[in-house]
Amino acid sequence: MQEVERIADPIDCESINIDNKTPRKIFTENHKELGKEAEKSMKETATSCTVVGALIVTIMFAAAFTIPGGNEEKIGLPQVFTAFIVSDAISLFSSTTSVIMFLGILTSRYSHDDFHKSLPTKMIIGLFTLFLSIATMMIVFSCGLYIILDGKSSIVIPSILLAGVPVASFIWMQFPLLVDLSISTFGRGIFDRKQKNLF
């Protein structure tokens, strides 16, 4: 709708037909079912991602106060401890941010204008921060395993490689959605592209 309004004459946008309806009202009525489907889709995605984000928050909060390897601190691996703590903090904060963004989507009014910028932006931030929290959670897991096993490569390396599977799975499933949302929300409009081809 906004794309058409940008290139249309302002007088045409406010004109009324024989049924006393503006173009905006007709557009809204004709796309009511599409709006309901979009609302249902966003709610389902936000609900499932909220559950995942909340689980990561819980795990990372507990991990922040748990020293890998028990009470005996492995002072010989300070870099790994640093990576463990920093990754845990990033994962905790990013998963908390993602939960807040998805809750913002779930509690939205879902008005016509919300679908233009507000909801897609929240979904982009939520997906990106959830991806970051999953990736850093796997780093925390790998660091903890490395510390507990005292760097035994025969066990640590395969475990770290397996830790990359959830990250790759999330990218494979959600990254196309993230790219499409980013392009449609922040990219050039469809009429901008057509106008460029015309001139």
N, C-alpha and C positions, 0 to 999 in steps of 0.2 A: 504494500500500500504506500509506504513512504517513498519507494522508488518512483511510482507513478506521480505522486504529489509533487516531487521535485521537478519534473519536466512539464507538468500540466499548468495551464493558466490558472492563477488563484481564483478567478471568477468561476471557472468550470468546477473547481473543487467545492465551491459553496452553492452551486446551482441546485435546484430542487426539481424532481421529475413530477409527472402527473399524480403519483401516489404520495407526494409531499415528503420524499426521501432524498437525502444527500448521497453523493457517491460513496462516502465513507460508511454510511449506514447500510447501504446495499451490499458493499464489500463485506462488512462485518456479519450481516445476516447470511450471505452466501457461503461464508467460510466458518460458520459456527461449529459444524461437525469436525472440521479440520482442527479447530482450536481445542475441542474436547479431546481429540486423539493426541494432540501435542501435549496437553496437560497430563493425560494419563501416562504417556511415555516418559515425560520428565519426572513425574512422581515415582514411577517404578524405578527408574535409574537412580534417582536421589535416595530412595529408601534403601536399595541394596548397597549403594556406596556409603550411606550413613552407618549401616551395620558394620561394614568392613572397617571404616574409619574409627568407629567406637572401639572395636576389638584391638586395633593397633594402638590407640591411646592407652587402653588398659595394660597391654603387654609392655609398651615402652615406659610407662610410668613405673611399673614394677621392676623392669630391668635397670632403671636409673639408680635404684637403691640396692641392687644386687651385684656384688662383686663376682665376676666370673672366677670359678675355681674355688669358691668358698671363702673362708676368712683369711686364707693365706694369700696375700697380695703378691702377684708376680712382678716384682720390681725390675726384673730383667727385660721386660717388654713395655717400656713406657710409651713408645709410639703407638703400639696396638691398643693400649689402655686409652690413650688420647683419642684415637679413631673411634673406639667403642663409645666413649662418653659424648663426643661431638655428634656422631651419627645418631645416637639415642636421642639427643636433644633436638636435632633437626627432624627426626621422625615423629617425635612427640608433638612438636609445635606445628608441623605441616599437617599431621593427621587431625589435630584439633581444629586447624583452620578449615580443612576439608569438611569436617562434620558441621561446623558453623555455616559454611556456604550451602551445604545440602539441606540443612534445616531451614535456611533462608528460602530455598526453593520450595520446600514442602509447606511452608507457612505463607507463601506468596498469594496475592489476590488472583493471579492468572488473568489479568485484564489484557485486552488486545495489545496495548502499548508495552506491557511487560515482556512480551515475546520478542520485541525489537532489539532491546539492549540489555535490560536488567537480568532476565532469566538466563540468556545465553552466557553473559559475562560471569554470573555466579557458577554456572555449570563448568565453564572453562577453568576458572580458578579452583573449583572443587576437584575436578579431574586431575589437574596438574599437581595440586598439593597432595592428593591421594597417591598419585604415581610416585612423587618424591618420597612420601612416607614409606611406601612399600619398598622402594629401592634402598633407602637408608636403613630400614628394618633388616633387610637381608645383609647389609654391611655389619650391623650390630651382631647379628647371628654369626656371621663369619668370624668377626673379631673375638667374640666369646668362645667360639669353638677352637680357634687358634690358641687362645690363652689356656683354656682347659686342657687341651691335648699337647700343650707345650711345643707347638710347631711341628708335629709329626705329619709330614707332607703326604704320606700314603693314605691318611684318613682325611686330612684337612682339605686337600685340593679337590678330590671328588665331591666333598660336601659343599664347598664353596661354589663349584660349578652347578650343583643341583639347586643351590640357593638362588641362582639366576633364573630358574624356570618360572617361578611366580611373576617375576618382573617382566620376563618376555611374554608370558601369557597375558598379563594386563595390557602391555603395549599392543599385542596382536588384537585383542578384543576392543579396547577403548580408544586407542590412538587415532584411528580413522574418524571417530566421532569428534574427538578433540580438534582435529585438523579442519573438518567440515564446519564445526561451530566457529572456529577462529576466522576462517575465510568468509563465512556468511555474515559474521558480526562486525569484523574490523576491516575486511577486504573492500575492494571497490564494488559498487553496485553493478547489477547486470546491464543497466542502461549506460553506465560509464564505459563499460567495455565495448558496447555496440557503437557508442558515439566515437570512440577512439578509432574504430574500424572505418567509420564513415568519412572521417576527415583526413 
